[in-house]
């Protein structure tokens, strides 16, 4: 199986429809934390919808318009990252992440995001990678900042979450900036 080491006991792997039972169990553990910020977990309220979500991402991957990966620590799915959008023609993608409490505080999300940035900006030659989050989600925008992204602004009242209009903070990094970050990291 394809896997990228993130830490001695953790790795990044594709998350596929055949793993929907494991994905649903993970989403159940992550739900209270994730639902505070995004509707990702709410989109999988039962095992069938979890499978359908993974199938949508499999279809996106087949069409080169998105991908989803899981983060396993000690062989347990504890989080993940994805390209909700991936537009090779326009040279732009968005990276998104989520985690359950067992996946926090170990640098796994940051390590996974670095791999996605390498793939999008270096391997595929996209020009821009974006990060969208609530300005109140300190943990999320801290990852964007840690990988060298620039806060570009806030879209006021950009979407509805849990029945309330929310602002969306936009972060981004360009390919040349990512190359510079990678060169300085050694």
ZADO-1210 file (C-alpha; in nm, 4 decimals, padded with zeros to 6 digits):
<atoms>
<atom x="00.0000" y="00.0000" z="00.0000" code="UNK" pos="1"/>
<atom x="00.1132" y="00.3516" z="-00.0817" code="UNK" pos="2"/>
<atom x="00.2158" y="00.5343" z="00.2379" code="UNK" pos="3"/>
<atom x="00.4265" y="00.8384" z="00.3256" code="UNK" pos="4"/>
<atom x="00.5867" y="00.8431" z="00.6707" code="UNK" pos="5"/>
<atom x="00.4911" y="01.1474" z="00.8809" code="UNK" pos="6"/>
<atom x="00.6497" y="01.0322" z="01.2086" code="UNK" pos="7"/>
<atom x="00.8014" y="00.7035" z="01.3301" code="UNK" pos="8"/>
<atom x="00.4522" y="00.5706" z="01.4121" code="UNK" pos="9"/>
<atom x="00.2372" y="00.7684" z="01.1654" code="UNK" pos="10"/>
<atom x="00.1784" y="00.7813" z="00.7925" code="UNK" pos="11"/>
<atom x="-00.0242" y="00.9460" z="00.5204" code="UNK" pos="12"/>
<atom x="-00.2215" y="00.7155" z="00.2878" code="UNK" pos="13"/>
<atom x="-00.4956" y="00.7539" z="00.0303" code="UNK" pos="14"/>
<atom x="-00.8413" y="00.7256" z="00.1850" code="UNK" pos="15"/>
<atom x="-01.0643" y="00.5151" z="-00.0388" code="UNK" pos="16"/>
<atom x="-01.4271" y="00.3947" z="-00.0440" code="UNK" pos="17"/>
<atom x="-01.3366" y="00.0437" z="00.0738" code="UNK" pos="18"/>
<atom x="-01.2198" y="00.2062" z="00.4014" code="UNK" pos="19"/>
<atom x="-01.5586" y="00.3654" z="00.4732" code="UNK" pos="20"/>
<atom x="-01.6244" y="00.1711" z="00.7967" code="UNK" pos="21"/>
<atom x="-01.2914" y="00.2847" z="00.9409" code="UNK" pos="22"/>
<atom x="-01.3537" y="00.6376" z="00.8119" code="UNK" pos="23"/>
<atom x="-01.7007" y="00.6492" z="00.9708" code="UNK" pos="24"/>
<atom x="-01.5649" y="00.5272" z="01.3074" code="UNK" pos="25"/>
<atom x="-01.2998" y="00.7993" z="01.2911" code="UNK" pos="26"/>
<atom x="-01.5556" y="01.0673" z="01.1978" code="UNK" pos="27"/>
<atom x="-01.7636" y="00.9629" z="01.4978" code="UNK" pos="28"/>
<atom x="-01.4608" y="01.0246" z="01.7228" code="UNK" pos="29"/>
<atom x="-01.3826" y="01.3558" z="01.5500" code="UNK" pos="30"/>
<atom x="-01.7384" y="01.4839" z="01.5133" code="UNK" pos="31"/>
<atom x="-01.7615" y="01.7104" z="01.8209" code="UNK" pos="32"/>
<atom x="-01.4339" y="01.8807" z="01.7392" code="UNK" pos="33"/>
<atom x="-01.4687" y="01.9048" z="01.3625" code="UNK" pos="34"/>
<atom x="-01.8329" y="02.0150" z="01.3560" code="UNK" pos="35"/>
<atom x="-01.7376" y="02.3301" z="01.5480" code="UNK" pos="36"/>
<atom x="-01.5536" y="02.4585" z="01.2417" code="UNK" pos="37"/>
<atom x="-01.6627" y="02.2821" z="00.9233" code="UNK" pos="38"/>
<atom x="-01.9457" y="02.0667" z="00.7938" code="UNK" pos="39"/>
<atom x="-01.7123" y="01.7854" z="00.6915" code="UNK" pos="40"/>
<atom x="-01.8204" y="01.5435" z="00.9649" code="UNK" pos="41"/>
<atom x="-02.1843" y="01.6459" z="00.9351" code="UNK" pos="42"/>
<atom x="-02.1715" y="01.5282" z="00.5728" code="UNK" pos="43"/>
<atom x="-02.1206" y="01.1723" z="00.7033" code="UNK" pos="44"/>
<atom x="-02.3961" y="01.1126" z="00.9608" code="UNK" pos="45"/>
<atom x="-02.4111" y="00.7391" z="00.8865" code="UNK" pos="46"/>
<atom x="-02.1977" y="00.4648" z="00.7260" code="UNK" pos="47"/>
<atom x="-02.3607" y="00.4979" z="00.3829" code="UNK" pos="48"/>
<atom x="-02.2990" y="00.8725" z="00.3618" code="UNK" pos="49"/>
<atom x="-01.9390" y="00.8175" z="00.4739" code="UNK" pos="50"/>
<atom x="-01.8911" y="00.5713" z="00.1874" code="UNK" pos="51"/>
<atom x="-02.0541" y="00.8126" z="-00.0572" code="UNK" pos="52"/>
<atom x="-01.8203" y="01.0924" z="00.0542" code="UNK" pos="53"/>
<atom x="-01.5165" y="00.8734" z="-00.0050" code="UNK" pos="54"/>
<atom x="-01.6620" y="00.7719" z="-00.3418" code="UNK" pos="55"/>
<atom x="-01.7055" y="01.1396" z="-00.4382" code="UNK" pos="56"/>
<atom x="-01.3370" y="01.1927" z="-00.3646" code="UNK" pos="57"/>
<atom x="-01.2432" y="00.8798" z="-00.5608" code="UNK" pos="58"/>
<atom x="-01.4391" y="01.0255" z="-00.8517" code="UNK" pos="59"/>
<atom x="-01.2678" y="01.3623" z="-00.8034" code="UNK" pos="60"/>
<atom x="-00.9293" y="01.1904" z="-00.8069" code="UNK" pos="61"/>
<atom x="-01.0210" y="01.0066" z="-01.1281" code="UNK" pos="62"/>
<atom x="-01.1126" y="01.3434" z="-01.2791" code="UNK" pos="63"/>
<atom x="-00.7991" y="01.5145" z="-01.1386" code="UNK" pos="64"/>
<atom x="-01.0140" y="01.7638" z="-00.9459" code="UNK" pos="65"/>
<atom x="-00.9569" y="01.6611" z="-00.5828" code="UNK" pos="66"/>
<atom x="-00.8116" y="01.3954" z="-00.3524" code="UNK" pos="67"/>
<atom x="-00.8464" y="01.2771" z="00.0048" code="UNK" pos="68"/>
<atom x="-00.5849" y="01.1208" z="00.2324" code="UNK" pos="69"/>
<atom x="-00.5979" y="00.9738" z="00.5807" code="UNK" pos="70"/>
<atom x="-00.3459" y="01.0112" z="00.8600" code="UNK" pos="71"/>
<atom x="-00.2889" y="00.6908" z="01.0542" code="UNK" pos="72"/>
<atom x="-00.1050" y="00.6896" z="01.3882" code="UNK" pos="73"/>
<atom x="-00.0217" y="00.3468" z="01.5263" code="UNK" pos="74"/>
<atom x="-00.2416" y="00.2077" z="01.2477" code="UNK" pos="75"/>
<atom x="-00.5505" y="00.4012" z="01.3633" code="UNK" pos="76"/>
<atom x="-00.7096" y="00.6665" z="01.1409" code="UNK" pos="77"/>
<atom x="-00.6787" y="00.9917" z="01.3422" code="UNK" pos="78"/>
<atom x="-00.7161" y="01.2649" z="01.0805" code="UNK" pos="79"/>
<atom x="-00.6687" y="01.3578" z="00.7235" code="UNK" pos="80"/>
<atom x="-00.6053" y="01.6130" z="00.4572" code="UNK" pos="81"/>
<atom x="-00.7501" y="01.6738" z="00.1172" code="UNK" pos="82"/>
<atom x="-00.7663" y="01.8801" z="-00.1936" code="UNK" pos="83"/>
<atom x="-01.1320" y="01.9900" z="-00.1862" code="UNK" pos="84"/>
<atom x="-01.0518" y="02.1582" z="-00.5171" code="UNK" pos="85"/>
<atom x="-00.7663" y="02.0869" z="-00.7547" code="UNK" pos="86"/>
<atom x="-00.7655" y="02.2714" z="-01.0861" code="UNK" pos="87"/>
<atom x="-00.4555" y="02.1876" z="-01.2886" code="UNK" pos="88"/>
<atom x="-00.5711" y="02.4023" z="-01.5821" code="UNK" pos="89"/>
<atom x="-00.5995" y="02.7124" z="-01.3625" code="UNK" pos="90"/>
<atom x="-00.2975" y="02.6124" z="-01.1519" code="UNK" pos="91"/>
<atom x="-00.4840" y="02.6469" z="-00.8213" code="UNK" pos="92"/>
<atom x="-00.5839" y="02.4098" z="-00.5427" code="UNK" pos="93"/>
<atom x="-00.7241" y="02.4276" z="-00.1935" code="UNK" pos="94"/>
<atom x="-00.5931" y="02.2183" z="00.0952" code="UNK" pos="95"/>
<atom x="-00.8171" y="02.1209" z="00.3849" code="UNK" pos="96"/>
<atom x="-00.7510" y="01.9207" z="00.7018" code="UNK" pos="97"/>
<atom x="-00.9300" y="01.7670" z="00.9979" code="UNK" pos="98"/>
<atom x="-00.8325" y="01.5633" z="01.3018" code="UNK" pos="99"/>
<atom x="-00.9685" y="01.3937" z="01.6067" code="UNK" pos="100"/>
<atom x="-00.8090" y="01.4656" z="01.9472" code="UNK" pos="101"/>
<atom x="-00.5749" y="01.1623" z="01.9177" code="UNK" pos="102"/>
<atom x="-00.4175" y="01.3221" z="01.6095" code="UNK" pos="103"/>
<atom x="-00.3410" y="01.6593" z="01.7641" code="UNK" pos="104"/>
<atom x="-00.0222" y="01.8079" z="01.8996" code="UNK" pos="105"/>
<atom x="00.2186" y="01.5771" z="01.7160" code="UNK" pos="106"/>
<atom x="00.2828" y="01.7783" z="01.3993" code="UNK" pos="107"/>
<atom x="00.1063" y="01.5202" z="01.1826" code="UNK" pos="108"/>
<atom x="-00.1252" y="01.7688" z="01.0110" code="UNK" pos="109"/>
<atom x="00.1614" y="02.0064" z="00.9343" code="UNK" pos="110"/>
<atom x="00.3752" y="01.7224" z="00.7956" code="UNK" pos="111"/>
<atom x="00.0861" y="01.6004" z="00.5791" code="UNK" pos="112"/>
<atom x="00.0188" y="01.9510" z="00.4452" code="UNK" pos="113"/>
<atom x="00.3840" y="01.9847" z="00.3471" code="UNK" pos="114"/>
<atom x="00.3515" y="01.6667" z="00.1397" code="UNK" pos="115"/>
<atom x="00.0386" y="01.7990" z="-00.0305" code="UNK" pos="116"/>
<atom x="00.2140" y="02.1267" z="-00.1070" code="UNK" pos="117"/>
<atom x="00.5073" y="01.9366" z="-00.2573" code="UNK" pos="118"/>
<atom x="00.2709" y="01.7338" z="-00.4719" code="UNK" pos="119"/>
<atom x="00.0599" y="02.0275" z="-00.5927" code="UNK" pos="120"/>
<atom x="00.3258" y="02.2950" z="-00.6368" code="UNK" pos="121"/>
<atom x="00.6375" y="02.0953" z="-00.7204" code="UNK" pos="122"/>
<atom x="00.5265" y="01.7655" z="-00.8744" code="UNK" pos="123"/>
<atom x="00.2214" y="01.8981" z="-01.0576" code="UNK" pos="124"/>
<atom x="00.3459" y="02.2535" z="-01.1142" code="UNK" pos="125"/>
<atom x="00.0407" y="02.4386" z="-00.9844" code="UNK" pos="126"/>
<atom x="00.1014" y="02.8055" z="-00.9125" code="UNK" pos="127"/>
<atom x="-00.1092" y="02.8581" z="-00.5999" code="UNK" pos="128"/>
<atom x="-00.2336" y="02.6579" z="-00.3003" code="UNK" pos="129"/>
<atom x="-00.5055" y="02.8057" z="-00.0814" code="UNK" pos="130"/>
<atom x="-00.6236" y="02.7446" z="00.2745" code="UNK" pos="131"/>
<atom x="-00.9735" y="02.8475" z="00.3871" code="UNK" pos="132"/>
<atom x="-01.0720" y="02.8578" z="00.7548" code="UNK" pos="133"/>
<atom x="-01.2661" y="03.0453" z="01.0155" code="UNK" pos="134"/>
<atom x="-01.0616" y="03.3338" z="01.1597" code="UNK" pos="135"/>
<atom x="-01.1623" y="03.1985" z="01.5024" code="UNK" pos="136"/>
<atom x="-01.0055" y="02.8576" z="01.4306" code="UNK" pos="137"/>
<atom x="-00.6595" y="02.9310" z="01.5704" code="UNK" pos="138"/>
<atom x="-00.5346" y="02.5738" z="01.5229" code="UNK" pos="139"/>
<atom x="-00.6239" y="02.5772" z="01.1548" code="UNK" pos="140"/>
<atom x="-00.4689" y="02.9067" z="01.0552" code="UNK" pos="141"/>
<atom x="-00.1631" y="02.8255" z="01.2672" code="UNK" pos="142"/>
<atom x="-00.0924" y="02.5346" z="01.0300" code="UNK" pos="143"/>
<atom x="-00.1227" y="02.7651" z="00.7285" code="UNK" pos="144"/>
<atom x="00.1178" y="03.0093" z="00.8915" code="UNK" pos="145"/>
<atom x="00.3586" y="02.7305" z="00.9942" code="UNK" pos="146"/>
<atom x="00.3954" y="02.6076" z="00.6345" code="UNK" pos="147"/>
<atom x="00.4686" y="02.9586" z="00.5077" code="UNK" pos="148"/>
<atom x="00.1319" y="03.0691" z="00.3729" code="UNK" pos="149"/>
<atom x="00.0315" y="03.4341" z="00.3705" code="UNK" pos="150"/>
<atom x="-00.2963" y="03.5590" z="00.5151" code="UNK" pos="151"/>
<atom x="-00.4590" y="03.7349" z="00.2221" code="UNK" pos="152"/>
<atom x="-00.7785" y="03.8517" z="00.3836" code="UNK" pos="153"/>
<atom x="-01.1171" y="03.7676" z="00.5244" code="UNK" pos="154"/>
<atom x="-01.4318" y="03.7122" z="00.3239" code="UNK" pos="155"/>
<atom x="-01.7007" y="03.8511" z="00.5508" code="UNK" pos="156"/>
<atom x="-02.0185" y="03.6500" z="00.5991" code="UNK" pos="157"/>
<atom x="-01.8960" y="03.4048" z="00.3322" code="UNK" pos="158"/>
<atom x="-02.0901" y="03.0915" z="00.4266" code="UNK" pos="159"/>
<atom x="-02.3440" y="02.9456" z="00.6660" code="UNK" pos="160"/>
<atom x="-02.2326" y="02.6955" z="00.9285" code="UNK" pos="161"/>
<atom x="-02.4712" y="02.5544" z="01.1880" code="UNK" pos="162"/>
<atom x="-02.7276" y="02.8167" z="01.0860" code="UNK" pos="163"/>
<atom x="-02.4973" y="03.1140" z="01.1435" code="UNK" pos="164"/>
<atom x="-02.3223" y="03.3303" z="00.8819" code="UNK" pos="165"/>
<atom x="-01.9457" y="03.2889" z="00.9127" code="UNK" pos="166"/>
<atom x="-01.6380" y="03.4761" z="00.7961" code="UNK" pos="167"/>
<atom x="-01.3737" y="03.2882" z="00.5970" code="UNK" pos="168"/>
<atom x="-01.0049" y="03.3644" z="00.6249" code="UNK" pos="169"/>
<atom x="-00.8015" y="03.2991" z="00.3079" code="UNK" pos="170"/>
<atom x="-00.4367" y="03.1974" z="00.3207" code="UNK" pos="171"/>
<atom x="-00.2221" y="03.1083" z="00.0203" code="UNK" pos="172"/>
<atom x="00.1258" y="03.0227" z="-00.0952" code="UNK" pos="173"/>
<atom x="00.2662" y="03.0493" z="-00.4458" code="UNK" pos="174"/>
<atom x="00.4995" y="02.7927" z="-00.6028" code="UNK" pos="175"/>
<atom x="00.8073" y="03.0210" z="-00.5887" code="UNK" pos="176"/>
<atom x="00.7350" y="03.0994" z="-00.2230" code="UNK" pos="177"/>
<atom x="00.7032" y="02.7284" z="-00.1423" code="UNK" pos="178"/>
<atom x="01.0359" y="02.6577" z="-00.3140" code="UNK" pos="179"/>
<atom x="01.1961" y="02.9263" z="-00.0956" code="UNK" pos="180"/>
<atom x="01.0364" y="02.7811" z="00.2195" code="UNK" pos="181"/>
<atom x="01.1582" y="02.4308" z="00.1256" code="UNK" pos="182"/>
<atom x="01.5110" y="02.5609" z="00.0551" code="UNK" pos="183"/>
<atom x="01.5319" y="02.7355" z="00.3943" code="UNK" pos="184"/>
<atom x="01.3985" y="02.4270" z="00.5782" code="UNK" pos="185"/>
<atom x="01.6845" y="02.2224" z="00.4374" code="UNK" pos="186"/>
</atoms>
